[in-house]
Amino acid sequence: MKFTRFAFSAVLCALVSAAMAAPAVLIVQMKLPIKDKLDPNVDISEAIGKEYDANGRLVPIVYSSADPIVKAALSTGELKGIYENPRSNEMLDAARKLHVNYVIVVSAYRSGPKIESKLLVYKDRREVWKDEQNMSVSLQEIVDPANTVASLAHTLCVRMDLNVFKGLQDRPKANNPTLQPGQQPTVVPTMIQLTPEVNSAELNHDVDELVKSGKSSQAILKLRDSVDLAPFDFERRKALILLLGDTSAENAALEARRASAVMPEKVELRVLAARYWIKAGHSDEAQRDLNEAIARDPNGAATRLMLGEVSLSQMEPSKALPHLDEAIKQKDEAEPRFLRAICRALLGGTDGMQLDLAQAAKMSPTKADSVALKRYDFAANLMDRSLAIDGTELKSLIPKLVVKPKDQGLHEDLDQMLRLVQSRTAFLTAVEPPATGKIPHDQRLLAYRLMAQSILDVQTYCTSKDEDTLADARINLGESMKQLAAARGPAPATKN
């Protein structure tokens, strides 16, 4: 017994040493009963353990007699046994005896053509997080069940990492280099060669076909497999990130961050991570990746492009312009051209804006629906915010001009507003909306034209003192805001 207790102590020492870098977690899988000799359960605890063992965010212990930590505790009597579907007090008592900080309770089982899963997390014997939205993965046309389980485990871990484990840091394991014999020359490894079965052209075609058929989950699995085969293929990793971004900005951001750990020289991966964190509403995480990009390549085209995009999203076009100028100088592409066109429209530079739009269209003539939609949505959001600000400012200017119709400063403000409204109207006129957004686009354009007319009415009133003209100005302003509200759509529902 002394030997076994020593063995358990040694294992625990190893755990404690690891825990100095990361807290430990006990992973417990709850199972449904077997009916008609069919087991509906899908073993996923090991896959979750592998995820955390790889990223180092937590030290995993699987609640199973096969786990070395649990096995050692059973041999010494520290644990009396392993229970199937343990009660909460039983699993929490096991966690205490194993000196574990967290407990993940997971279930995964087949339900018709899907795998259903649930999560519950304890910390220090208290329930701290519960997965309220069950994850479902289709089993139709799945060729490799193990791959499906690994993908589901990865998704579940991402959701926990973005919620209950958000404050913990990834600590990926470093692979030790293979030692060379003393007199043998070091052989430089060759790059992984793509086999005919996984060449990039066929891969892209297969992924596109799956997406078009509504099988995005299979497309993601295929891209994950291709990344495993060629882990240093930047284009494949980027394709996976972009595809994930179509359904979950958070998953895309985390995947981009993981990829950047493998290829730190590819600053664009950090930029992609920041972009998707912003889309997901995690500005603090976006700042982390943006800071990394700036630290590695502060003047690189990808970094300057992202800085320009961030400045634009903060309604600071004057700050965005030099970043976009530099990005285009280094790498003249459609995306920075389109963003600079938005920037110039917001600053009133109509000629430069039209030139950039023409160049952007020339550089990406295919106009993929997803790309066009993302570009238009980003631009429309900025235009809408700008017009809403104009409406507020014009509403406050009108009574001032009624009192002081000759005030030069007020007239300069009015002239500047008209110039900017006309510039943005020209931008919206030149940009083709996505097929599904034709009606909102027309409403948006009408809102701008009514705003311009309202400004012109105010200018006319200042010289004529015609009250009917002033009334028209107020009516046009009100109609402009109504059309803007219609274009923007209903506000998202708030939770009580």
MODAPE-V693417 format. One record per residue. RES is the residue in one letter. SS is DSSP state (H for helix, E for strand, - for the rest). PHI is phi in whole degrees, -180 to 180 (none if undefined). Layout:
<<RES SS PHI> <RES SS PHI>>
This chain:
<<M - none> <K H -62> <F H -66> <T H -66> <R H -65> <F H -65> <A H -63> <F H -64> <S H -63> <A H -66> <V H -65> <L H -65> <C H -61> <A H -63> <L H -64> <V H -63> <S H -62> <A H -67> <A H -68> <M - -62> <A - -94> <A - -149> <P - -71> <A E -93> <V E -138> <L E -98> <I E -105> <V E -116> <Q E -103> <M - -92> <K - -127> <L - -84> <P - -68> <I - -79> <K E -123> <D - 55> <K - 62> <L E -111> <D - -92> <P - -79> <N E -76> <V - -117> <D - -68> <I - -128> <S H -63> <E H -64> <A H -66> <I H -65> <G H -61> <K H -65> <E H -59> <Y H -76> <D H -66> <A H -76> <N H -87> <G - 73> <R - -69> <L - -137> <V E -96> <P E -85> <I E -129> <V E -89> <Y - -72> <S - -157> <S - -68> <A - -82> <D - -72> <P H -60> <I H -67> <V H -66> <K H -61> <A H -66> <A H -67> <L H -68> <S H -68> <T H -91> <G - 88> <E - -60> <L - -109> <K - -82> <G - 173> <I - -111> <Y - -105> <E - -79> <N - 52> <P - -64> <R - -71> <S H -59> <N H -67> <E H -70> <M H -71> <L H -71> <D H -67> <A H -63> <A H -63> <R H -63> <K H -70> <L - -91> <H - 58> <V - -105> <N - -79> <Y E -121> <V E -132> <I E -104> <V E -108> <V E -128> <S E -134> <A E -149> <Y E -152> <R E -76> <S E -137> <G - 65> <P - -87> <K E -131> <I E -106> <E E -101> <S E -142> <K E -140> <L E -135> <L E -146> <V E -125> <Y E -111> <K E -136> <D - 52> <R - 73> <R E -116> <E E -70> <V E -116> <W E -160> <K E -134> <D - -78> <E - -84> <Q - -115> <N - -61> <M E -91> <S E -121> <V E -124> <S E -70> <L - -99> <Q - -68> <E - 62> <I - -80> <V - -91> <D - -118> <P H -59> <A H -62> <N H -65> <T H -64> <V H -63> <A H -63> <S H -66> <L H -65> <A H -60> <H H -60> <T H -64> <L H -63> <C H -65> <V H -60> <R H -65> <M H -68> <D H -64> <L - -87> <N - -126> <V - -69> <F - -104> <K - -60> <G - -80> <L - -86> <Q - -101> <D - -69> <R - -136> <P - -57> <K - -70> <A - -91> <N - -79> <N - -74> <P - -68> <T - -70> <L - -72> <Q - -97> <P - -58> <G - -51> <Q - -99> <Q - -85> <P - -65> <T - -69> <V - -98> <V - -75> <P - -65> <T - -82> <M - -66> <I - -63> <Q - -93> <L - -77> <T - -80> <P H -56> <E H -70> <V H -127> <N - -67> <S H -63> <A H -62> <E H -66> <L H -61> <N H -60> <H H -65> <D H -64> <V H -64> <D H -60> <E H -66> <L H -64> <V H -64> <K H -63> <S - -87> <G - 78> <K - -110> <S H -64> <S H -63> <Q H -67> <A H -64> <I H -64> <L H -60> <K H -64> <L H -67> <R H -62> <D H -61> <S H -66> <V H -67> <D H -62> <L H -74> <A - -134> <P - -65> <F - -105> <D - -85> <F H -63> <E H -64> <R H -67> <R H -63> <K H -64> <A H -62> <L H -64> <I H -62> <L H -65> <L H -69> <L H -62> <G H -65> <D - -70> <T - -118> <S - -149> <A H -63> <E H -64> <N H -62> <A H -64> <A H -63> <L H -68> <E H -64> <A H -64> <R H -67> <R H -63> <A H -63> <S H -67> <A H -70> <V H -80> <M - -125> <P - -62> <E - -73> <K - -88> <V H -62> <E H -59> <L H -66> <R H -66> <V H -65> <L H -62> <A H -60> <A H -61> <R H -61> <Y H -76> <W H -63> <I H -62> <K H -62> <A H -82> <G - 87> <H - -106> <S H -66> <D H -66> <E H -68> <A H -60> <Q H -64> <R H -60> <D H -71> <L H -66> <N H -63> <E H -63> <A H -63> <I H -65> <A H -65> <R H -82> <D H -154> <P - -63> <N - -110> <G - -68> <A H -60> <A H -65> <T H -66> <R H -65> <L H -62> <M H -67> <L H -63> <G H -66> <E H -65> <V H -63> <S H -62> <L H -64> <S H -64> <Q - -93> <M - 61> <E - -126> <P H -63> <S H -66> <K H -78> <A H -72> <L H -57> <P H -63> <H H -64> <L H -70> <D H -59> <E H -69> <A H -62> <I H -69> <K H -62> <Q H -82> <K - -150> <D - -77> <E - -133> <A H -65> <E H -63> <P H -65> <R H -64> <F H -65> <L H -65> <R H -70> <A H -63> <I H -61> <C H -58> <R H -68> <A H -64> <L H -70> <L H -95> <G - 94> <G - -93> <T H -65> <D H -63> <G H -63> <M H -62> <Q H -66> <L H -64> <D H -65> <L H -63> <A H -64> <Q H -68> <A H -63> <A H -65> <K H -70> <M H -79> <S - -132> <P - -69> <T - -69> <K - 51> <A - -56> <D H -54> <S H -65> <V H -67> <A H -61> <L H -65> <K H -64> <R H -63> <Y H -65> <D H -60> <F H -63> <A H -66> <A H -62> <N H -61> <L H -68> <M H -64> <D H -64> <R H -63> <S H -65> <L H -68> <A H -63> <I H -65> <D H -59> <G H -61> <T H -66> <E H -69> <L H -66> <K H -61> <S H -82> <L H -74> <I H -57> <P H -64> <K H -67> <L H -73> <V H -63> <V H -77> <K - -126> <P - -68> <K - -103> <D - -64> <Q H -66> <G H -63> <L H -66> <H H -68> <E H -66> <D H -62> <L H -67> <D H -63> <Q H -63> <M H -62> <L H -63> <R H -62> <L H -70> <V H -63> <Q H -67> <S H -65> <R H -70> <T H -64> <A H -63> <F H -62> <L H -64> <T H -68> <A H -84> <V - -91> <E - -86> <P - -77> <P - -64> <A H -58> <T H -80> <G H -115> <K H -64> <I H -66> <P H -59> <H H -64> <D H -64> <Q H -65> <R H -65> <L H -62> <L H -64> <A H -60> <Y H -67> <R H -68> <L H -68> <M H -64> <A H -61> <Q H -66> <S H -62> <I H -64> <L H -63> <D H -62> <V H -64> <Q H -62> <T H -64> <Y H -59> <C H -62> <T H -98> <S H -99> <K - 60> <D - -80> <E H -66> <D H -63> <T H -65> <L H -64> <A H -64> <D H -62> <A H -60> <R H -68> <I H -64> <N H -65> <L H -64> <G H -63> <E H -67> <S H -60> <M H -68> <K H -66> <Q H -66> <L H -64> <A H -61> <A H -66> <A H -67> <R H -76> <G - 84> <P - -67> <A - -69> <P - -62> <A - -66> <T - -100> <K - -88> <N - -77>>
